[in-house]
Amino acid sequence: MKKSKLRAYARLIARAGINVQKGQEVLIRAGLDQPEFVRMLVEECYRAKAKKVRVEWDYDPLTKLDYRYCSLSTLSTVEDWEKAKLEHRAEALPCCVFLDSFDPDGLKGINQEKMAKVEKKRWPIVKPIFDSMENKYPWCVAAVPGAAWAKKVFPELPKGKAMEKLWEAILQTSRVTEDPVAEWEAHNAELEKRCDYLNSLGIDHLHYIASNGTDLTVGMIPEAVFMGGGDRTLSGQFFNPNIPTEECFTTPMRGRAEGIVYATKPLSYSGELIENFSIRFENGRAVEVHAEKNQALLEKMISMDDGAAYLGECALVPVDSPISASGLLFYNTLFDENAACHLALGMGFSNTIRGYEDKTLEECRKLGVNDSMIHVDFMIGYEGLDIDAVCRDGKIVPIFRGGNWAF
C-alpha cells in the first residue's frame, strides 16, 4: 500500500476523526499489527499541535495467558495505579483513538466464565469514572489490517496479499480519496438530511419485518432524536466517532421491544464469533436466544448485568452502502454494522436526548436511555428487511423497503 495513501488516512483520523486541537492530549489504543501506521498517526496528531500523544498496546495472546495463569481475585482487582490512570484521563479528557485490527477469534478458548466474572467485579469501580467522562471528549474508532483478520476475510489468499486487499477495502470504505476530509464533510451533510427527515416524523415506534422471520416492534423515546456522522462534545468540539460510518441511529425506549429478530451476520463478541442467532423480546427484555454457534456466549452476554438484555440502539443502514456493496463479510462490527441495519444490546446514548447538555446522565436514563456495562451491536439488515415508522399521530410511514431507504 502506498505510504501517501496511508498518510492521508492517518491525517483523516487525526483531523476529522478526533479533530485534535492545539494543546490537547491524545490516547491511542492499538494492536501490534501495524506499528508503522501507528507511528504515522502519532506524527499527524503532533502536526495538529497535540500536547502529548500516548499509545497503549493490546495483544490477545497475552490476555489469554493472563486468564490461564492469574487468579480470579488478581484479575478482578483494580489496582490503585489503574484507578489513578483512569482518574487522570477523566481530568485531562484526551482525544481517544481506538485502532481495531484484532483477530475475530483471537480469544477463542479463553475461559469466558472467568472473563465475565472479572468484568462484573471491575465494572462497579470504574463505572463512575467513565460516567464522569460521558460526552466530554472526542473519540474515533478506525481500523487497520491484522494478519489473522485479513486471512479470515480473504482465506484464499496468501497472508501478504490478504493484508493488501484488506487495506484496500478499509481505505475505500473509509472514503480515503484525494481529499478525504472534504469527502467526509459531504457524507456527514447527507446523513444529517436523513436524520432531519426522521426527526420530523414524530415516531412512536419502528416495526421491523423480514422474510427470514424477523417481526419486531421497538418503541422510541419521545425526547430522543436520530443522529448520524459527526458528533460534538459538550464543549462543542466536532469529531467523527466511527470511520467508516453509514448509519442514522437513535436510542430506543428501555422496556419497549416486542417480538423476534434474526441476525444476518456473525457477531464477534469477547474475542469469539457468535453465528446464526435470534433474539426474542418481551416487555423490552431479551427473554430467549438461539445460536447455531456459541449460544452459551450469547446467553452470557445478555446476563452481564440487568441492562444487558435491553436495547440501547436502533441504527438504520441501507444495503447499498459502500461497505455492503463491497460484497465482503468483515467479521468486524465497525464495518459489518455499517453494511446493514443493526440493533445494540446494552448501554444507550444519552446525547441522543434533546437538550442533553442541560440534563444529568441520570435524568437521561430516567427518560428511557438504557444503562449497562456492555454495548454490543448485531446486524439484522439485508435485502428482505422492511421497516415502518408508526408515528404518534397514527400515520404509518415506510422507512425501509427491500433493505434500502424508502424515501
C-alpha positions as CSV (number, residue, x, y, z in Angstrom):
1,M,0.0,0.0,0.0
2,K,1.3,3.4,-1.0
3,K,2.6,5.4,2.0
4,S,1.0,8.5,0.7
5,K,-2.4,6.8,1.0
6,L,-1.7,5.6,4.5
7,R,-0.5,9.1,5.4
8,A,-3.8,10.5,4.1
9,Y,-5.7,8.0,6.3
10,A,-3.7,8.9,9.4
11,R,-4.4,12.6,8.7
12,L,-8.1,11.9,8.3
13,I,-8.2,10.2,11.7
14,A,-6.3,13.0,13.4
15,R,-8.0,15.9,11.7
16,A,-11.6,14.7,11.0
17,G,-11.8,11.7,13.4
18,I,-10.8,13.1,16.7
19,N,-10.2,16.6,15.3
20,V,-7.4,17.1,17.7
21,Q,-6.9,20.8,18.8
22,K,-3.8,22.6,19.8
23,G,-2.8,21.7,23.4
24,Q,-5.0,18.6,23.6
25,E,-3.6,15.2,24.8
26,V,-4.2,12.1,22.6
27,L,-4.6,8.5,23.7
28,I,-4.3,5.7,21.0
29,R,-5.2,2.1,21.7
30,A,-3.9,-0.3,19.1
31,G,-2.8,-3.9,18.5
32,L,0.7,-4.9,17.5
33,D,-0.2,-5.4,13.8
34,Q,0.6,-2.0,12.2
35,P,3.3,-0.2,14.3
36,E,4.4,1.9,11.2
37,F,0.9,3.2,10.7
38,V,0.6,4.0,14.5
39,R,3.8,6.0,14.1
40,M,2.2,7.9,11.2
41,L,-0.9,8.6,13.3
42,V,1.1,9.8,16.3
43,E,3.0,12.2,14.0
44,E,-0.2,13.5,12.4
45,C,-1.6,14.2,15.9
46,Y,1.6,16.1,16.7
47,R,1.4,18.1,13.4
48,A,-2.1,19.1,14.5
49,K,-0.5,20.6,17.6
50,A,-1.3,17.8,20.1
51,K,0.3,18.4,23.5
52,K,1.2,14.8,24.2
53,V,0.3,11.5,22.4
54,R,0.3,8.3,24.3
55,V,0.0,4.8,22.8
56,E,-1.3,1.7,24.7
57,W,-0.8,-1.6,23.0
58,D,-3.1,-4.7,23.2
59,Y,-2.2,-8.3,22.3
60,D,-4.8,-11.1,22.6
61,P,-2.2,-13.9,23.2
62,L,-1.1,-12.1,26.4
63,T,-4.7,-11.6,27.5
64,K,-5.2,-15.4,27.1
65,L,-2.1,-16.1,29.2
66,D,-3.3,-13.8,32.0
67,Y,-6.6,-15.6,32.1
68,R,-4.9,-19.0,32.1
69,Y,-2.5,-18.3,35.0
70,C,-3.8,-15.5,37.1
71,S,-6.4,-16.0,39.8
72,L,-9.9,-14.5,39.6
73,S,-9.0,-12.3,42.6
74,T,-5.9,-11.0,40.9
75,L,-7.6,-10.2,37.6
76,S,-10.6,-8.6,39.4
77,T,-8.6,-6.2,41.4
78,V,-8.5,-2.6,40.2
79,E,-5.0,-1.5,41.4
80,D,-4.5,2.0,42.8
81,W,-2.3,2.9,39.8
82,E,-5.1,1.7,37.4
83,K,-7.6,3.9,39.1
84,A,-5.3,6.8,39.2
85,K,-4.6,6.5,35.5
86,L,-8.3,6.5,34.7
87,E,-8.9,9.5,37.0
88,H,-6.1,11.3,35.2
89,R,-7.9,10.5,31.9
90,A,-11.1,11.8,33.3
91,E,-9.4,15.1,34.3
92,A,-7.3,15.6,31.1
93,L,-10.0,14.3,28.7
94,P,-7.6,13.3,25.9
95,C,-8.9,12.6,22.4
96,C,-9.1,8.9,22.1
97,V,-8.4,6.7,19.0
98,F,-9.2,3.0,19.0
99,L,-7.4,1.3,16.2
100,D,-9.1,-2.1,15.6
101,S,-7.0,-4.9,13.9
102,F,-7.9,-7.9,16.1
103,D,-8.5,-11.4,15.0
104,P,-12.3,-12.0,15.3
105,D,-11.5,-15.4,17.0
106,G,-8.5,-14.0,18.9
107,L,-9.7,-15.1,22.3
108,K,-11.1,-18.4,21.3
109,G,-10.5,-21.0,24.0
110,I,-10.3,-18.4,26.8
111,N,-12.3,-19.1,30.0
112,Q,-15.4,-17.0,29.2
113,E,-17.0,-17.6,32.6
114,K,-13.9,-16.3,34.3
115,M,-13.7,-13.3,31.9
116,A,-17.3,-12.4,32.6
117,K,-16.8,-12.6,36.4
118,V,-13.8,-10.3,36.1
119,E,-15.6,-7.7,34.1
120,K,-18.6,-7.7,36.5
121,K,-16.3,-7.3,39.5
122,R,-14.2,-4.4,38.0
123,W,-17.1,-2.5,36.4
124,P,-18.7,-1.0,39.6
125,I,-15.3,0.5,40.5
126,V,-14.5,2.0,37.1
127,K,-18.1,2.9,36.0
128,P,-18.3,6.2,38.0
129,I,-15.1,7.4,36.3
130,F,-16.4,6.5,32.8
131,D,-19.8,8.1,33.6
132,S,-18.0,11.3,34.5
133,M,-16.4,11.5,31.1
134,E,-19.6,10.9,29.1
135,N,-19.9,13.3,26.1
136,K,-16.9,15.3,27.2
137,Y,-14.1,14.1,24.9
138,P,-13.7,13.4,21.2
139,W,-13.1,9.7,20.2
140,C,-12.8,7.7,17.0
141,V,-12.9,4.0,16.2
142,A,-11.0,3.2,13.0
143,A,-9.3,0.0,11.7
144,V,-6.0,-1.3,10.3
145,P,-5.4,-4.8,9.0
146,G,-4.1,-7.6,11.2
147,A,-2.8,-10.8,9.6
148,A,-5.3,-13.2,11.2
149,W,-8.2,-10.8,10.5
150,A,-7.1,-10.4,6.8
151,K,-6.9,-14.2,6.4
152,K,-10.4,-14.5,7.9
153,V,-11.8,-12.1,5.3
154,F,-9.7,-13.4,2.4
155,P,-9.0,-17.1,3.2
156,E,-8.0,-18.0,-0.3
157,L,-5.1,-15.5,-0.5
158,P,-1.5,-15.7,0.9
159,K,-1.1,-13.6,4.1
160,G,0.7,-10.7,2.3
161,K,-1.9,-10.3,-0.4
162,A,-4.8,-10.7,2.1
163,M,-3.3,-7.8,4.1
164,E,-3.1,-5.7,1.0
165,K,-6.7,-6.5,0.0
166,L,-7.9,-5.6,3.5
167,W,-6.0,-2.3,3.4
168,E,-7.7,-1.5,0.1
169,A,-11.2,-2.4,1.5
170,I,-10.6,-0.3,4.7
171,L,-9.4,2.8,2.7
172,Q,-12.1,2.6,0.1
173,T,-15.0,2.2,2.6
174,S,-13.4,4.9,4.8
175,R,-13.6,7.4,1.9
176,V,-9.8,7.9,1.7
177,T,-9.9,9.8,-1.6
178,E,-7.8,12.7,-3.0
179,D,-9.5,14.9,-0.4
180,P,-10.9,12.6,2.3
181,V,-11.7,15.5,4.7
182,A,-13.9,17.2,2.1
183,E,-15.5,13.8,1.2
184,W,-16.4,13.3,4.9
185,E,-18.0,16.8,5.1
186,A,-20.3,15.9,2.2
187,H,-21.1,12.5,3.6
188,N,-22.0,14.0,7.0
189,A,-24.3,16.5,5.3
190,E,-26.2,13.7,3.6
191,L,-26.6,11.7,6.8
192,E,-27.8,14.9,8.6
193,K,-30.5,15.4,6.0
194,R,-31.8,11.9,6.5
195,C,-31.8,12.3,10.3
196,D,-33.7,15.6,9.9
197,Y,-36.4,13.9,8.0
198,L,-36.7,11.0,10.5
199,N,-36.8,13.5,13.4
200,S,-39.7,15.4,11.6
201,L,-42.0,12.4,11.7
202,G,-42.7,12.1,15.4
203,I,-42.1,8.4,15.5
204,D,-43.7,6.4,18.3
205,H,-42.2,3.0,17.3
206,L,-40.5,1.2,14.5
207,H,-41.8,-2.1,13.1
208,Y,-39.2,-4.4,11.6
209,I,-40.5,-7.3,9.4
210,A,-38.5,-9.6,7.1
211,S,-38.7,-12.7,5.1
212,N,-36.3,-14.5,7.4
213,G,-38.8,-14.4,10.3
214,T,-38.0,-11.1,11.9
215,D,-41.1,-9.4,13.3
216,L,-40.1,-6.8,15.9
217,T,-41.5,-3.5,17.2
218,V,-39.2,-1.1,19.1
219,G,-40.5,1.9,20.9
220,M,-38.9,5.3,20.7
221,I,-38.1,7.9,23.4
222,P,-40.2,11.0,22.7
223,E,-37.3,13.2,23.6
224,A,-34.8,11.3,21.5
225,V,-33.5,12.1,18.0
226,F,-31.8,10.3,15.2
227,M,-28.1,11.1,14.7
228,G,-25.5,10.2,12.1
229,G,-22.0,11.0,11.0
230,G,-20.2,13.6,13.2
231,D,-20.9,14.5,16.8
232,R,-19.9,17.2,19.3
233,T,-18.6,17.1,22.8
234,L,-20.3,19.1,25.5
235,S,-17.8,21.8,24.9
236,G,-18.7,22.0,21.2
237,Q,-15.7,20.1,19.6
238,F,-16.7,18.3,16.4
239,F,-15.5,14.8,15.8
240,N,-16.4,11.6,13.8
241,P,-16.8,8.7,16.2
242,N,-16.6,6.0,13.6
243,I,-14.5,5.8,10.4
244,P,-16.3,4.4,8.4
245,T,-20.0,5.1,9.2
246,E,-23.2,4.9,7.2
247,E,-25.8,4.8,9.9
248,C,-28.6,7.0,11.2
249,F,-29.1,5.9,14.8
250,T,-31.1,6.6,17.9
251,T,-31.6,5.3,21.5
252,P,-34.9,3.4,21.9
253,M,-37.0,3.4,24.9
254,R,-35.9,0.8,27.5
255,G,-38.7,-1.7,28.1
256,R,-40.4,-1.2,24.7
257,A,-39.4,-4.0,22.4
258,E,-41.7,-6.9,21.4
259,G,-41.1,-9.8,19.0
260,I,-38.3,-11.7,17.4
261,V,-35.3,-10.7,15.4
262,Y,-32.8,-12.8,13.4
263,A,-29.2,-11.8,12.9
264,T,-27.9,-11.6,9.4
265,K,-24.2,-11.6,10.0
266,P,-21.9,-13.2,12.6
267,L,-21.1,-11.3,15.8
268,S,-17.6,-11.1,17.2
269,Y,-18.0,-10.8,21.0
270,S,-15.4,-11.2,23.7
271,G,-12.9,-12.5,21.1
272,E,-15.2,-15.2,19.7
273,L,-17.8,-15.5,16.9
274,I,-21.5,-16.0,17.6
275,E,-23.2,-17.2,14.4
276,N,-26.8,-17.7,13.1
277,F,-28.7,-16.4,16.1
278,S,-32.1,-15.0,17.0
279,I,-33.3,-13.0,20.0
280,R,-36.9,-12.8,21.2
281,F,-38.0,-9.8,23.3
282,E,-40.9,-9.3,25.8
283,N,-41.5,-6.0,27.5
284,G,-38.3,-4.8,26.1
285,R,-36.2,-7.6,27.6
286,A,-34.4,-10.4,25.7
287,V,-36.1,-13.5,27.1
288,E,-35.0,-16.2,24.6
289,V,-31.9,-16.6,22.4
290,H,-30.8,-19.3,20.0
291,A,-27.5,-19.6,18.2
292,E,-26.0,-22.3,16.0
293,K,-22.5,-21.4,17.2
294,N,-21.6,-20.1,20.7
295,Q,-25.1,-20.0,22.2
296,A,-23.7,-20.1,25.7
297,L,-21.6,-17.0,25.0
298,L,-24.7,-15.2,23.7
299,E,-26.6,-16.1,26.9
300,K,-23.6,-14.9,28.9
301,M,-23.6,-11.6,27.1
302,I,-27.2,-10.8,27.9
303,S,-26.7,-11.6,31.5
304,M,-23.7,-9.4,32.2
305,D,-26.0,-7.0,34.1
306,D,-29.6,-6.0,34.2
307,G,-29.3,-3.7,31.3
308,A,-27.5,-6.1,29.0
309,A,-30.8,-7.8,28.0
310,Y,-32.4,-4.4,26.9
311,L,-31.8,-2.5,23.7
312,G,-29.6,0.6,23.7
313,E,-29.5,1.5,19.9
314,C,-31.5,1.3,16.7
315,A,-29.4,2.0,13.6
316,L,-30.6,2.3,10.0
317,V,-28.2,1.4,7.3
318,P,-29.1,0.7,3.6
319,V,-27.8,-2.5,1.9
320,D,-26.5,-0.3,-1.0
321,S,-24.0,1.3,1.4
322,P,-20.3,1.2,0.1
323,I,-19.4,-1.4,2.7
324,S,-22.3,-3.7,1.7
325,A,-21.6,-3.0,-2.0
326,S,-18.0,-4.3,-1.4
327,G,-19.5,-7.8,-1.0
328,L,-17.2,-8.5,1.9
329,L,-18.1,-10.0,5.3
330,F,-15.5,-8.3,7.5
331,Y,-16.2,-10.2,10.7
332,N,-15.7,-6.9,12.4
333,T,-18.5,-4.9,14.0
334,L,-17.2,-1.5,12.8
335,F,-17.6,-2.5,9.2
336,D,-20.4,-5.1,9.3
337,E,-22.7,-2.7,11.3
338,N,-22.3,-0.2,8.6
339,A,-23.3,-2.6,5.9
340,A,-26.7,-3.4,7.4
341,C,-29.3,-2.2,9.8
342,H,-28.5,-3.2,13.3
343,L,-29.6,-3.1,16.9
344,A,-27.4,-3.0,20.0
345,L,-27.9,-4.6,23.4
346,G,-26.8,-2.7,26.4
347,M,-25.9,0.9,27.1
348,G,-27.8,3.6,25.2
349,F,-26.5,7.1,24.2
350,S,-27.5,10.0,26.4
351,N,-26.5,12.5,23.7
352,T,-29.5,11.4,21.5
353,I,-31.8,13.1,24.0
354,R,-32.9,16.7,23.1
355,G,-31.3,19.2,25.4
356,Y,-29.0,16.5,27.0
357,E,-26.4,19.3,27.6
358,D,-28.7,20.6,30.3
359,K,-29.5,17.3,31.8
360,T,-27.7,14.9,34.1
361,L,-26.8,11.4,33.0
362,E,-29.4,10.1,35.5
363,E,-32.1,12.3,34.1
364,C,-31.4,11.0,30.6
365,R,-31.7,7.4,31.9
366,K,-35.0,8.2,33.6
367,L,-36.4,9.2,30.2
368,G,-35.7,5.7,28.9
369,V,-31.9,5.6,28.0
370,N,-30.7,2.1,29.0
371,D,-27.7,1.7,31.2
372,S,-25.3,-1.3,31.1
373,M,-21.7,-2.3,31.2
374,I,-22.0,-3.6,27.6
375,H,-22.9,-2.1,24.2
376,V,-22.9,-4.8,21.6
377,D,-24.2,-4.2,18.0
378,F,-25.6,-7.1,16.0
379,M,-26.7,-6.9,12.4
380,I,-30.2,-7.6,11.2
381,G,-30.4,-5.9,7.8
382,Y,-30.5,-7.5,4.3
383,E,-32.4,-7.3,1.1
384,G,-35.5,-8.8,2.7
385,L,-36.0,-6.3,5.5
386,D,-38.8,-3.7,5.6
387,I,-39.2,-1.1,8.3
388,D,-42.2,1.1,9.0
389,A,-42.4,4.1,11.3
390,V,-45.6,4.3,13.3
391,C,-46.0,7.9,14.2
392,R,-47.5,9.5,17.3
393,D,-50.4,10.9,15.1
394,G,-51.2,7.3,13.9
395,K,-49.6,7.7,10.4
396,I,-47.5,4.8,9.1
397,V,-44.5,5.9,7.1
398,P,-42.3,3.5,5.1
399,I,-38.7,3.9,6.2
400,F,-37.0,0.8,4.5
401,R,-38.2,-1.4,1.7
402,G,-36.1,-4.3,0.5
403,G,-33.2,-3.3,2.8
404,N,-32.9,0.3,1.4
405,W,-34.2,3.7,2.3
406,A,-37.9,4.1,1.2
407,F,-37.5,7.9,1.0
